[in-house]
Amino acid sequence: MTFHVKSFSTMNLPKTYEPNNYEPTIYALWETSGAFKPRGEGEPYSIIMPPPNANGNLHIGHALMAVLEDILVRFYRMKGRDVVYIPGADHAGFETWVVYERELQKAGKSRFDFSREQLYSQVWNFVDQQRGNMELQLRALGASASWDDLVFTLDEKVINRTYQTFKQLWDEGLVYRGERIVNYCTTHQTSFADIEVEHKNEKGKLYKIAYPTLDKVDEIVVATTRPETMLGDTAVAVHPDDERYKHLIGSHVLLPLTDREIPIIADEYVDKDFGTGAVKITPSHDPNDFEIGKRHQLEELQVIDFDGRMINVPQQFEGLAIDEARKRVLAALDAQELRRGESDIEHAVGHCYKCGSVIQPLVKDQWFIKMQPLAERAIEAIENDEVRFVPDTKKHDVIRYYKNIRDWNLSRQIAWGIPIPAFQNVNDPSDWIFDERVDEEHIEVDGKTYRREEDTFDTWFSSGQWPFITTGALDGGELAKYYPLSVMETGHDILYQWVSRMIMLGLKVTGQVPFKDVYLHGLVLDEHGQKMSKSKGNVVNPMEALAEYGSDALRLGLVASRSAGQNQAFATSKVVAGRNFCNKLWNIARYIEGVLGENYHMRTATPQTLADHWIMRELSTAAETIESLLADYRFAEASETVYHTVWSSVADWYIEASKKQQNPDMLAWVLDTTLRLTHPFAPFVTETIWQTLPWYKQGSMVIASSWPKVPDFDEIAASEFERLQALVSEIRFVVTDLPAGKKYSVGYGVDSLVADNAALIRHLARLEKVEATDTPSGLRLAASGREAWLLIDEATLYEHQTNLEVRLAETKQRMKALRGRLENKSYVEKAPAHLVEASQQELAETEALIQRLENELEVIGN
């Protein structure tokens, strides 16, 4: 594929790297050159972006998502794969609706002041005004997405495919409309699917209430957490084997505060050991009671309306809000002496995930999908390893979810979204037809008049088809060959809402799993390990961090130490470390540029020194290691490999060695290879360096370069340099404990490696001299296995030994304290995650230091 690159003026690299001076220009270079588009050659590799809210700003979780996905696509693009990274934008049905309703309230209006068409048009304009920020922010993060292929969740092709899938399920009898208990938010007045409800453990009361028998001589005591719903009771249930109540089964009781008689029924659902063993049955306000009511043909009496107020109840409770009704009911029961005590209880209470209102289970006519047939096929595919999960534990979680799945409520009572294409016969409520003329309130079919369904689809229904919609897999589009996707990367918190549904719908509609791998990242917590929220004021704005430290620094900081599926803290210190890494890479490039000069031309590098062979091996090993780690989605380890290879192998060792043994072509090769290895993780700084260096051809870009290949090097020579490193490292370690302010010397006996590389050793260890000696004295450098001595007198040696012993004792004390801290369960569980991680790292370093000190003392003792 040919890239047309704008001219990027060649100049010397400035002294410091200022990300904001380069990043916008570099991104424009990539985008205008077509670097993000599929090449059309090579094995397909595809990722779709979980579409962020079109009218919102990115949060830190979005940033992590984009970074992980971009690392993959940049890497596989360099590996020669035919890569497509499909971006998206979400109309965010309910979330956007909540925001827009607030706007209406500010204007003194409500949804009921407008028709559905008017509301839809208003929200569309509202979203259209906000769109663009999110896409600009993704660009700032370096997301190398194929922007020409962006899909908005209300695009025509999305709506068309959603309707076709709904029709297929309708025709196969998997879609039905029925009165069922739904999760209802009375604040926003819409229903939710089960997995959208946010359950919170709350302290509450378990109230015991006496229901008198008809003769008022006996009573049965029920236990409930929601006494206000007793006004809608249509039975009391006991377990058929409960000896306490067997004699009452089939009889009736008087429902307190009403004039109704209700039966006592037997059902195995009842837990004999919970509460009193007798439970009130309110089919219209509890999903389990609803099922019991169906089994026993009980009346369904709705006593809580969709606005959260009491209806169909005695006059004294009519129109009350739920909390007030509870107080009035308890007071009335007190007045009639029907309360039999209460106890504290902690139980899970469902809440609206947007406004926090308590979810009300209400009976409502809705559209449902029968999920069991879809789930069975998905379980089979997962058990056959057609889909791989990272982390692997999520495989078992999703199978367990499938086995307990309930039918999916598709209906949402909001105007913003994809209208459900169904119409009801105005003269026959049971007669429903599928029709896509959703812009008409009434239609005529076969001489009958049908009224439009006013609900819209649950957004997850269209999103559940995202892989085959975005690729056009069923329409033979240009991107059809990219289905199934290579990987689905997203947050573990939407495993059930989204990933599980994509698998089910993908298998049902296309006959194939929608993706081969699923990588699930964890939540990004604040620096104290707490979940971020606006109410807590602990939200990290990724754009602010990016503006301060640069995009690459943020990318590296987000990926560092992060594991699949684990919620982990955001650490500014890791972003700072990322910035320092970028500066280190910049300085490496400046040094090499200065050595090679502006007239250098790239040539084939031929290793000449031990260091040349060693750095070839190190960079080749790093390339293979990174490739292996990314294949297993071990992003943090891959990033760490890049970090240590560049910082230690290249900067600390090879660059220093090259100052005494220069090989210009090797220096150029090392920088070129380093830029390629680093590019997926830190794309901006690598491309900036690439574009600024004079020896790269006009039009060349690191984003379009290939992943480094293993060159020919001498393993023996590379190993010899390692032996020199061991000697230099030992000298450096020992000298740090000797009196400062003077340079030391090394003497060596019969040791050809030291003799042949004396000048290099002297430079790397910062010695006065390295010389041959027939009468060695001082400190034997035996830890490195060389015939070499640090030339110091007896007094200095004795002082050094004493210092080592003191240092060893202090280090052991520190190790003991660190172990005690980490063995403290309370500390590990309650301390901020980054502090625990830092303690673990410090302990590992302390243990390594102890081992080294003991080795040095052992050498002195011998």
DOVO-868053 format. One line per 3 residues: their letters; for each residue z, y, x of C-alpha. Coordinates in pm, whole numbers. Layout:
<pts>
a> Z,Y,X ~ ...
</pts>
This chain:
<pts>
mtf> 0,0,0 ~ -91,344,135 ~ 176,614,140
hvk> 77,979,134 ~ 357,1166,302 ~ 407,1539,307
sfs> 428,1685,653 ~ 786,1676,781 ~ 806,1918,1071
tmn> 889,1756,1402 ~ 1174,1913,1591 ~ 1469,1818,1805
lpk> 1762,1679,1612 ~ 2024,1955,1565 ~ 2368,1913,1715
tye> 2533,1817,1387 ~ 2411,1632,1079 ~ 2444,1843,764
pnn> 2347,1612,474 ~ 2284,1888,221 ~ 2018,2037,448
yep> 1808,1720,434 ~ 1882,1499,135 ~ 1679,1682,-136
tiy> 1375,1707,93 ~ 1398,1342,196 ~ 1422,1222,-165
alw> 1122,1436,-262 ~ 933,1282,30 ~ 1005,928,-94
ets> 925,1002,-456 ~ 603,1196,-404 ~ 476,938,-156
gaf> 503,658,-412 ~ 754,467,-200 ~ 952,355,-507
kpr> 658,200,-689 ~ 587,-175,-677 ~ 357,-263,-387
geg> 158,-520,-583 ~ 190,-762,-293 ~ 450,-1025,-210
epy> 693,-1227,-418 ~ 827,-1022,-712 ~ 1182,-890,-692
sii> 1319,-703,-992 ~ 1631,-522,-1103 ~ 1685,-314,-1413
mpp> 1932,-30,-1411 ~ 2201,-55,-1678 ~ 2097,265,-1858
pna> 2351,547,-1824 ~ 2415,780,-2117 ~ 2112,1009,-2136
ngn> 2318,1314,-2230 ~ 2612,1255,-1999 ~ 2702,1294,-1634
lhi> 2747,999,-1404 ~ 3100,875,-1343 ~ 3215,694,-1030
gha> 3138,353,-1184 ~ 2775,458,-1236 ~ 2766,568,-872
lma> 2886,227,-752 ~ 2631,57,-977 ~ 2344,266,-844
vle> 2448,218,-482 ~ 2476,-161,-505 ~ 2140,-191,-681
dil> 1972,46,-438 ~ 2100,-148,-136 ~ 1935,-459,-277
vrf> 1601,-302,-363 ~ 1571,-119,-31 ~ 1654,-437,159
yrm> 1413,-661,-31 ~ 1143,-395,-13 ~ 1179,-409,367
kgr> 1166,-789,349 ~ 816,-762,205 ~ 900,-846,-156
dvv> 710,-679,-441 ~ 1005,-477,-565 ~ 1053,-295,-891
yip> 1374,-113,-983 ~ 1340,-10,-1347 ~ 1554,289,-1449
gad> 1677,353,-1799 ~ 1849,610,-2016 ~ 2075,515,-2304
hag> 2086,699,-2635 ~ 2448,572,-2642 ~ 2458,543,-3019
fet> 2827,563,-3099 ~ 2934,763,-2793 ~ 2669,1029,-2854
wvv> 2749,1032,-3224 ~ 3116,1103,-3150 ~ 3020,1396,-2928
yer> 2780,1535,-3186 ~ 3031,1504,-3469 ~ 3263,1724,-3265
elq> 2982,1981,-3245 ~ 2943,1965,-3623 ~ 3316,2014,-3671
kag> 3309,2322,-3449 ~ 3041,2463,-3680 ~ 3249,2376,-3986
ksr> 3008,2102,-4092 ~ 3018,1724,-4132 ~ 2767,1442,-4140
fdf> 2778,1446,-4520 ~ 2613,1788,-4527 ~ 2283,1644,-4402
sre> 2037,1366,-4474 ~ 1990,1085,-4226 ~ 1658,1232,-4116
qly> 1816,1572,-4057 ~ 2103,1425,-3857 ~ 1871,1212,-3646
sqv> 1653,1513,-3567 ~ 1954,1728,-3479 ~ 2103,1467,-3246
wnf> 1764,1406,-3085 ~ 1739,1778,-3001 ~ 2098,1778,-2878
vdq> 2033,1483,-2643 ~ 1699,1623,-2530 ~ 1873,1941,-2413
qrg> 2120,1739,-2207 ~ 1875,1487,-2059 ~ 1783,1523,-1698
nme> 2125,1575,-1540 ~ 2188,1203,-1519 ~ 1849,1137,-1358
lql> 1899,1414,-1102 ~ 2236,1268,-1011 ~ 2088,922,-962
ral> 1831,1077,-731 ~ 2109,1249,-538 ~ 2269,908,-484
gas> 1942,782,-337 ~ 1848,544,-619 ~ 1495,436,-525
asw> 1395,361,-882 ~ 1041,344,-1015 ~ 1080,657,-1227
ddl> 737,622,-1388 ~ 868,306,-1553 ~ 1184,463,-1698
vft> 1271,338,-2047 ~ 1477,534,-2300 ~ 1658,317,-2551
lde> 1486,496,-2840 ~ 1135,467,-2697 ~ 876,331,-2938
kvi> 839,6,-2745 ~ 1214,-51,-2765 ~ 1220,3,-3140
nrt> 913,-216,-3196 ~ 1051,-508,-2996 ~ 1393,-473,-3160
yqt> 1227,-500,-3502 ~ 1021,-802,-3397 ~ 1332,-982,-3274
fkq> 1522,-896,-3593 ~ 1230,-1026,-3799 ~ 1220,-1351,-3597
lwd> 1591,-1407,-3653 ~ 1550,-1313,-4022 ~ 1266,-1561,-4071
egl> 1464,-1837,-3901 ~ 1765,-1779,-4124 ~ 1983,-1654,-3839
vyr> 2024,-1307,-3990 ~ 2217,-1266,-4312 ~ 2380,-993,-4512
ger> 2722,-1061,-4646 ~ 3063,-930,-4732 ~ 3283,-1006,-4436
ivn> 3586,-858,-4270 ~ 3469,-603,-4015 ~ 3652,-393,-3757
yct> 3645,-45,-3903 ~ 3736,292,-3752 ~ 3845,512,-4040
thq> 3819,822,-3821 ~ 3452,775,-3729 ~ 3383,567,-4039
tsf> 3183,294,-3875 ~ 3233,-72,-3798 ~ 3244,-246,-3460
adi> 3174,-594,-3329 ~ 3482,-795,-3228 ~ 3434,-744,-2855
eve> 3405,-366,-2891 ~ 3762,-336,-3019 ~ 4013,-227,-2756
hkn> 4328,-433,-2790 ~ 4655,-282,-2667 ~ 4993,-450,-2647
ekg> 5232,-239,-2853 ~ 5593,-263,-2959 ~ 5629,-298,-3334
kly> 5843,-445,-3609 ~ 5826,-776,-3789 ~ 5950,-702,-4140
kia> 6096,-972,-4364 ~ 6037,-923,-4735 ~ 6160,-1128,-5028
ypt> 5905,-1230,-5293 ~ 6101,-1343,-5605 ~ 5997,-1657,-5791
ldk> 5892,-1604,-6150 ~ 6237,-1690,-6284 ~ 6389,-1449,-6029
vde> 6641,-1719,-5939 ~ 6478,-1813,-5610 ~ 6271,-1624,-5352
ivv> 6041,-1685,-5061 ~ 6069,-1457,-4760 ~ 5753,-1356,-4577
att> 5722,-1186,-4239 ~ 5465,-914,-4173 ~ 5390,-633,-3928
rpe> 5191,-441,-4193 ~ 5404,-407,-4508 ~ 5169,-150,-4664
tml> 4902,-419,-4705 ~ 5132,-632,-4924 ~ 5003,-429,-5217
gdt> 4677,-616,-5170 ~ 4831,-965,-5139 ~ 4673,-1235,-5352
ava> 4882,-1532,-5230 ~ 5166,-1650,-5010 ~ 5079,-1936,-4774
vhp> 5297,-2203,-4612 ~ 5215,-2504,-4398 ~ 5163,-2817,-4611
dde> 5411,-3013,-4397 ~ 5687,-2753,-4400 ~ 5979,-2924,-4575
ryk> 6141,-2590,-4658 ~ 5862,-2492,-4895 ~ 5701,-2812,-5020
hli> 5874,-2780,-5356 ~ 5725,-2430,-5405 ~ 5360,-2513,-5335
gsh> 5157,-2451,-5650 ~ 5415,-2224,-5808 ~ 5392,-1845,-5834
vll> 5592,-1546,-5717 ~ 5613,-1187,-5832 ~ 5447,-951,-5586
plt> 5705,-677,-5522 ~ 5623,-320,-5628 ~ 5345,-446,-5857
dre> 5326,-634,-6185 ~ 5112,-914,-6039 ~ 5184,-1284,-6007
ipi> 5039,-1456,-5698 ~ 5034,-1827,-5608 ~ 5205,-2008,-5322
iad> 4939,-2210,-5141 ~ 4940,-2462,-4856 ~ 4715,-2409,-4556
eyv> 4725,-2564,-4209 ~ 4648,-2229,-4051 ~ 5010,-2122,-4106
dkd> 5238,-2149,-3803 ~ 5567,-2300,-3922 ~ 5753,-2152,-3626
fgt> 5638,-1791,-3659 ~ 5860,-1557,-3856 ~ 5986,-1732,-4167
gav> 5702,-1985,-4181 ~ 5568,-1812,-4493 ~ 5291,-1554,-4466
kit> 5142,-1306,-4708 ~ 4769,-1346,-4766 ~ 4565,-1025,-4793
psh> 4200,-1136,-4784 ~ 4059,-783,-4781 ~ 4257,-665,-4479
dpn> 4292,-950,-4231 ~ 4015,-1170,-4085 ~ 4225,-1487,-4091
dfe> 4343,-1414,-4445 ~ 3981,-1357,-4541 ~ 3893,-1711,-4428
igk> 4198,-1855,-4606 ~ 4098,-1665,-4919 ~ 3751,-1821,-4909
rhq> 3899,-2170,-4874 ~ 4129,-2118,-5173 ~ 3900,-1899,-5388
lee> 4146,-1611,-5381 ~ 4075,-1267,-5522 ~ 3984,-996,-5268
lqv> 4171,-676,-5347 ~ 4098,-374,-5125 ~ 4396,-140,-5098
idf> 4288,66,-4792 ~ 3974,272,-4834 ~ 3716,348,-4563
dgr> 3877,689,-4506 ~ 4210,526,-4422 ~ 4388,604,-4749
min> 4545,377,-5009 ~ 4345,279,-5319 ~ 4393,32,-5606
vpq> 4773,56,-5569 ~ 5060,177,-5790 ~ 5053,550,-5855
qfe> 5334,631,-5611 ~ 5125,503,-5317 ~ 4778,615,-5429
gla> 4594,832,-5172 ~ 4858,805,-4900 ~ 4758,772,-4535
ide> 4846,433,-4389 ~ 5151,542,-4187 ~ 5299,732,-4481
ark> 5227,440,-4715 ~ 5422,209,-4482 ~ 5727,434,-4500
rvl> 5706,462,-4881 ~ 5663,85,-4925 ~ 5964,8,-4705
aal> 6171,265,-4893 ~ 6068,116,-5229 ~ 6154,-234,-5109
daq> 6494,-103,-4998 ~ 6549,46,-5341 ~ 6478,-293,-5501
elr> 6691,-472,-5237 ~ 6400,-690,-5129 ~ 6414,-635,-4753
rge> 6566,-918,-4553 ~ 6583,-762,-4210 ~ 6341,-688,-3930
sdi> 6297,-774,-3562 ~ 6124,-614,-3266 ~ 5791,-760,-3169
eha> 5521,-692,-2909 ~ 5173,-766,-3033 ~ 4809,-682,-2965
vgh> 4680,-404,-3188 ~ 4309,-322,-3212 ~ 4203,38,-3149
cyk> 3881,234,-3156 ~ 3778,256,-2792 ~ 3662,615,-2843
cgs> 3928,793,-3050 ~ 4221,553,-3022 ~ 4267,512,-3398
viq> 4406,180,-3512 ~ 4120,-40,-3628 ~ 4139,-144,-3992
plv> 4004,-487,-4090 ~ 3805,-411,-4406 ~ 3563,-612,-4618
kdq> 3217,-460,-4606 ~ 2860,-561,-4676 ~ 2698,-582,-4332
wfi> 2417,-750,-4141 ~ 2524,-1041,-3925 ~ 2360,-1280,-3678
kmq> 2465,-1644,-3678 ~ 2572,-1680,-3317 ~ 2652,-2048,-3276
pla> 2290,-2169,-3234 ~ 2221,-1896,-2978 ~ 2545,-1966,-2793
era> 2478,-2339,-2769 ~ 2148,-2283,-2586 ~ 2313,-2027,-2356
iea> 2594,-2268,-2266 ~ 2337,-2534,-2180 ~ 2145,-2296,-1953
ien> 2457,-2181,-1770 ~ 2592,-2532,-1725 ~ 2254,-2627,-1578
dev> 2290,-2338,-1331 ~ 1985,-2155,-1463 ~ 2197,-1843,-1418
rfv> 2425,-1789,-1117 ~ 2733,-1569,-1154 ~ 2900,-1369,-880
pdt> 3195,-1408,-883 ~ 3161,-1770,-987 ~ 3470,-1759,-1211
kkh> 3276,-1548,-1462 ~ 3059,-1851,-1538 ~ 3357,-2028,-1694
dvi> 3472,-1709,-1869 ~ 3140,-1659,-2045 ~ 3114,-2026,-2147
ryy> 3462,-2002,-2299 ~ 3355,-1689,-2485 ~ 3045,-1865,-2621
kni> 3251,-2158,-2747 ~ 3474,-1925,-2953 ~ 3206,-1679,-3059
rdw> 3199,-1528,-3407 ~ 2896,-1404,-3596 ~ 2780,-1067,-3471
nls> 2811,-764,-3700 ~ 2494,-562,-3637 ~ 2556,-273,-3881
rqi> 2671,71,-3773 ~ 2736,351,-4019 ~ 2584,628,-3807
awg> 2250,806,-3821 ~ 2188,814,-3445 ~ 2021,490,-3345
ipi> 1755,242,-3449 ~ 1748,209,-3830 ~ 1785,-143,-3966
paf> 1444,-226,-4118 ~ 1568,-369,-4446 ~ 1531,-261,-4810
qnv> 1725,-364,-5121 ~ 1577,-415,-5466 ~ 1725,-139,-5685
ndp> 1737,-380,-5980 ~ 1849,-692,-5791 ~ 2115,-634,-5520
sdw> 2062,-985,-5383 ~ 1694,-918,-5313 ~ 1647,-784,-4961
ifd> 1319,-756,-4773 ~ 1221,-676,-4415 ~ 1006,-363,-4383
erv> 957,-118,-4098 ~ 893,189,-4315 ~ 1240,318,-4236
dee> 1134,682,-4265 ~ 1101,637,-4642 ~ 1406,620,-4869
hie> 1223,412,-5132 ~ 921,185,-5112 ~ 718,-9,-5369
vdg> 643,-377,-5300 ~ 484,-608,-5560 ~ 572,-366,-5835
kty> 938,-354,-5736 ~ 1127,-55,-5603 ~ 1336,-104,-5291
rre> 1599,129,-5146 ~ 1633,172,-4771 ~ 1931,34,-4577
edt> 2112,339,-4437 ~ 2285,169,-4142 ~ 2157,156,-3786
fdt> 2169,-132,-3539 ~ 2460,-187,-3308 ~ 2323,-42,-2981
wfs> 2407,-368,-2802 ~ 2144,-546,-3016 ~ 1854,-354,-2863
sgq> 2027,-343,-2524 ~ 2067,-720,-2542 ~ 1686,-738,-2520
wpf> 1664,-497,-2227 ~ 1521,-736,-1963 ~ 1217,-843,-2167
itt> 1172,-500,-2327 ~ 1166,-303,-2002 ~ 935,-549,-1826
gal> 709,-594,-2130 ~ 746,-968,-2075 ~ 617,-1055,-2424
dgg> 343,-794,-2430 ~ 161,-879,-2108 ~ 233,-539,-1955
ela> 200,-443,-1589 ~ 562,-537,-1523 ~ 556,-868,-1714
kyy> 547,-1070,-1391 ~ 891,-935,-1302 ~ 1055,-1133,-1584
pls> 1295,-1308,-1546 ~ 1474,-1048,-1335 ~ 1590,-1143,-988
vme> 1940,-1011,-1052 ~ 2139,-837,-1322 ~ 2394,-606,-1162
tgh> 2653,-446,-1387 ~ 3027,-401,-1445 ~ 3243,-702,-1524
dil> 3390,-514,-1820 ~ 3068,-563,-2021 ~ 3021,-931,-1944
yqw> 3064,-1024,-2311 ~ 2922,-713,-2479 ~ 2601,-710,-2279
vsr> 2541,-984,-2024 ~ 2628,-1270,-2260 ~ 2405,-1125,-2532
mim> 2112,-1070,-2295 ~ 2131,-1438,-2202 ~ 2139,-1552,-2565
lgl> 1863,-1322,-2686 ~ 1650,-1376,-2376 ~ 1657,-1752,-2426
kvt> 1595,-1720,-2799 ~ 1303,-1477,-2781 ~ 1133,-1570,-2452
gqv> 1248,-1927,-2395 ~ 1372,-1827,-2048 ~ 1695,-1693,-1906
pfk> 1651,-1316,-1859 ~ 1774,-1315,-1499 ~ 1848,-1562,-1222
dvy> 2163,-1403,-1080 ~ 2438,-1193,-1232 ~ 2646,-975,-1001
lhg> 2948,-817,-1166 ~ 3126,-531,-992 ~ 3480,-426,-1077
lvl> 3609,-92,-1199 ~ 3661,188,-951 ~ 4027,288,-982
deh> 4188,605,-855 ~ 4354,616,-513 ~ 4679,493,-667
gqk> 4514,190,-824 ~ 4521,339,-1175 ~ 4233,332,-1421
msk> 4056,667,-1427 ~ 4068,871,-1746 ~ 4021,1234,-1838
skg> 4362,1238,-2009 ~ 4531,1135,-1683 ~ 4333,1393,-1488
nvv> 4252,1137,-1219 ~ 3875,1111,-1263 ~ 3675,1124,-940
npm> 3348,1313,-986 ~ 3095,1139,-759 ~ 2884,1455,-739
eal> 3175,1654,-596 ~ 3236,1388,-331 ~ 2864,1379,-259
aey> 2848,1756,-217 ~ 3139,1755,28 ~ 3057,1449,238
gsd> 2692,1363,172 ~ 2525,1086,-24 ~ 2532,827,254
alr> 2902,882,319 ~ 2976,830,-51 ~ 2760,517,-59
lgl> 2935,367,242 ~ 3277,465,109 ~ 3213,308,-231
vas> 3095,-22,-88 ~ 3363,-57,181 ~ 3617,-337,121
rsa> 3489,-396,-233 ~ 3472,-748,-375 ~ 3277,-884,-672
gqn> 3455,-864,-1006 ~ 3765,-695,-864 ~ 3900,-361,-983
qaf> 3963,-166,-664 ~ 4076,181,-569 ~ 3851,463,-458
ats> 3960,582,-113 ~ 3851,920,17 ~ 3941,793,365
kvv> 3659,540,340 ~ 3414,815,244 ~ 3531,1014,546
agr> 3476,703,759 ~ 3125,684,612 ~ 3060,1045,710
nfc> 3185,974,1063 ~ 2950,677,1083 ~ 2653,896,987
nkl> 2753,1144,1256 ~ 2780,862,1510 ~ 2430,740,1421
wni> 2301,1098,1446 ~ 2451,1135,1793 ~ 2300,805,1906
ary> 1960,933,1794 ~ 2013,1269,1965 ~ 2104,1099,2292
ieg> 1803,867,2284 ~ 1572,1151,2182 ~ 1700,1351,2477
vlg> 1637,1065,2718 ~ 1289,980,2593 ~ 1162,1335,2541
eny> 903,1472,2302 ~ 605,1307,2471 ~ 731,950,2443
hmr> 505,698,2265 ~ 635,374,2115 ~ 559,69,2327
tat> 660,-295,2323 ~ 1012,-324,2459 ~ 1074,-570,2742
pqt> 1437,-651,2829 ~ 1518,-600,3197 ~ 1897,-591,3222
lad> 2180,-809,3098 ~ 2264,-535,2848 ~ 1903,-535,2721
hwi> 1913,-907,2645 ~ 2259,-876,2490 ~ 2170,-588,2255
mre> 1858,-775,2144 ~ 2075,-1070,2055 ~ 2338,-850,1884
lst> 2089,-662,1667 ~ 1901,-982,1581 ~ 2225,-1154,1486
aae> 2323,-853,1276 ~ 1988,-863,1093 ~ 2032,-1233,1013
tie> 2396,-1184,912 ~ 2318,-892,681 ~ 2036,-1088,520
sll> 2264,-1385,458 ~ 2545,-1166,322 ~ 2317,-976,83
ady> 2176,-1306,-44 ~ 2533,-1384,-152 ~ 2595,-1025,-275
rfa> 2868,-967,-18 ~ 2799,-596,8 ~ 3120,-494,182
eas> 3080,-750,462 ~ 2714,-652,506 ~ 2810,-284,528
etv> 3089,-371,772 ~ 2840,-560,989 ~ 2619,-252,1004
yht> 2915,-29,1081 ~ 3050,-234,1372 ~ 2709,-319,1512
vws> 2608,46,1530 ~ 2945,188,1633 ~ 3056,-80,1877
sva> 2753,-275,1999 ~ 2507,12,2012 ~ 2718,323,2079
dwy> 3020,193,2270 ~ 2845,-67,2481 ~ 2468,-45,2498
iea> 2431,333,2510 ~ 2703,352,2774 ~ 2542,73,2977
skk> 2201,239,2949 ~ 2333,547,3126 ~ 2344,342,3446
qqn> 2050,107,3375 ~ 1791,294,3174 ~ 1503,117,3000
pdm> 1328,380,2781 ~ 1130,130,2575 ~ 1448,-66,2500
law> 1627,254,2397 ~ 1345,329,2152 ~ 1354,-29,2020
vld> 1730,-17,1978 ~ 1715,307,1779 ~ 1422,185,1570
ttl> 1598,-144,1489 ~ 1927,33,1418 ~ 1759,268,1171
rlt> 1600,-25,989 ~ 1926,-222,972 ~ 2117,79,843
hpf> 1858,212,598 ~ 1958,16,282 ~ 2316,139,318
apf> 2261,495,446 ~ 1904,582,350 ~ 1911,960,388
vte> 2036,993,744 ~ 1811,709,864 ~ 1502,863,706
tiw> 1594,1209,833 ~ 1615,1077,1189 ~ 1294,876,1146
qtl> 1103,1178,1015 ~ 1232,1410,1288 ~ 1164,1192,1593
pwy> 826,1277,1749 ~ 711,927,1837 ~ 670,799,1479
kqg> 321,832,1335 ~ 248,1089,1065 ~ 301,920,728
smv> 539,660,863 ~ 869,613,674 ~ 1166,389,736
ias> 1178,309,361 ~ 834,150,399 ~ 910,-26,727
swp> 983,-396,762 ~ 1316,-565,823 ~ 1374,-633,1196
kvp> 1239,-960,1333 ~ 1406,-1169,1603 ~ 1261,-1075,1945
dfd> 1249,-1292,2257 ~ 1559,-1256,2472 ~ 1745,-1461,2732
eia> 2059,-1616,2584 ~ 2206,-1677,2928 ~ 2161,-1313,3027
ase> 2315,-1202,2695 ~ 2615,-1428,2758 ~ 2655,-1285,3108
fer> 2684,-937,2964 ~ 2954,-1068,2730 ~ 3150,-1183,3035
lqa> 3119,-836,3182 ~ 3246,-693,2852 ~ 3552,-919,2868
lvs> 3632,-790,3218 ~ 3577,-424,3124 ~ 3786,-466,2806
eir> 4073,-613,3005 ~ 4057,-332,3261 ~ 4058,-71,2983
fvv> 4353,-241,2813 ~ 4560,-262,3128 ~ 4485,92,3245
tdl> 4608,241,2915 ~ 4961,122,3012 ~ 4947,252,3369
pag> 5049,602,3480 ~ 4793,852,3362 ~ 4618,1117,3565
kky> 4458,898,3829 ~ 4158,670,3862 ~ 4208,307,3954
svg> 3993,67,4153 ~ 3903,-299,4123 ~ 3862,-546,4403
ygv> 3678,-872,4368 ~ 3641,-1192,4566 ~ 3360,-1442,4546
dsl> 3216,-1339,4209 ~ 2843,-1279,4192 ~ 2853,-1138,3837
vad> 3094,-864,3940 ~ 2911,-807,4268 ~ 2572,-769,4100
naa> 2707,-531,3835 ~ 2969,-337,4027 ~ 2819,4,3947
lir> 2796,-79,3577 ~ 3156,-206,3565 ~ 3275,108,3746
hla> 3097,327,3489 ~ 3205,136,3178 ~ 3570,100,3288
rle> 3585,454,3434 ~ 3709,330,3772 ~ 3730,501,4109
kve> 3543,215,4273 ~ 3463,-155,4250 ~ 3457,-320,4589
atd> 3463,-663,4754 ~ 3790,-765,4918 ~ 3904,-1061,5131
tps> 4274,-991,5071 ~ 4316,-934,4697 ~ 4641,-774,4578
glr> 4773,-602,4271 ~ 4717,-733,3918 ~ 4491,-1035,3876
laa> 4243,-981,3592 ~ 4260,-1345,3497 ~ 4231,-1302,3120
sgr> 3859,-1237,3161 ~ 3814,-1537,3392 ~ 3688,-1327,3686
eaw> 3782,-1324,4054 ~ 3894,-963,4027 ~ 4211,-760,4073
lli> 4322,-418,3963 ~ 4434,-261,4290 ~ 4787,-131,4227
dea> 5103,-144,4437 ~ 5410,-358,4369 ~ 5609,-73,4220
tly> 5334,13,3973 ~ 5290,-356,3890 ~ 5662,-393,3821
ehq> 5664,-80,3605 ~ 5358,-210,3419 ~ 5526,-544,3353
tnl> 5838,-367,3223 ~ 5628,-145,2997 ~ 5442,-449,2860
evr> 5771,-624,2781 ~ 5905,-317,2599 ~ 5580,-274,2416
lae> 5576,-642,2317 ~ 5930,-619,2177 ~ 5843,-305,1978
tkq> 5522,-462,1849 ~ 5708,-776,1735 ~ 5953,-556,1545
rmk> 5663,-378,1378 ~ 5506,-713,1289 ~ 5835,-830,1135
alr> 5857,-513,924 ~ 5496,-545,807 ~ 5542,-910,715
grl> 5855,-824,521 ~ 5670,-551,335 ~ 5381,-781,243
enk> 5615,-1065,142 ~ 5780,-825,-103 ~ 5617,-917,-433
syv> 5713,-585,-589 ~ 5536,-389,-315 ~ 5217,-594,-333
eka> 5199,-566,-713 ~ 5307,-203,-758 ~ 5195,-14,-448
pah> 4851,153,-453 ~ 4584,-99,-358 ~ 4462,102,-60
lve> 4814,108,90 ~ 4851,-269,53 ~ 4511,-315,213
asq> 4606,-82,498 ~ 4929,-279,556 ~ 4737,-606,568
qel> 4490,-457,818 ~ 4775,-318,1030 ~ 4947,-659,1034
aet> 4629,-832,1153 ~ 4585,-574,1431 ~ 4951,-603,1530
eal> 4932,-982,1554 ~ 4621,-952,1773 ~ 4797,-701,1999
iqr> 5095,-933,2041 ~ 4864,-1212,2150 ~ 4700,-985,2405
len> 5030,-856,2542 ~ 5161,-1210,2580 ~ 4845,-1310,2766
ele> 4881,-1016,3006 ~ 5245,-1098,3076 ~ 5157,-1461,3135
vig> 4899,-1356,3396 ~ 5151,-1132,3574 ~ 5409,-1413,3568
n> 5171,-1648,3741
</pts>
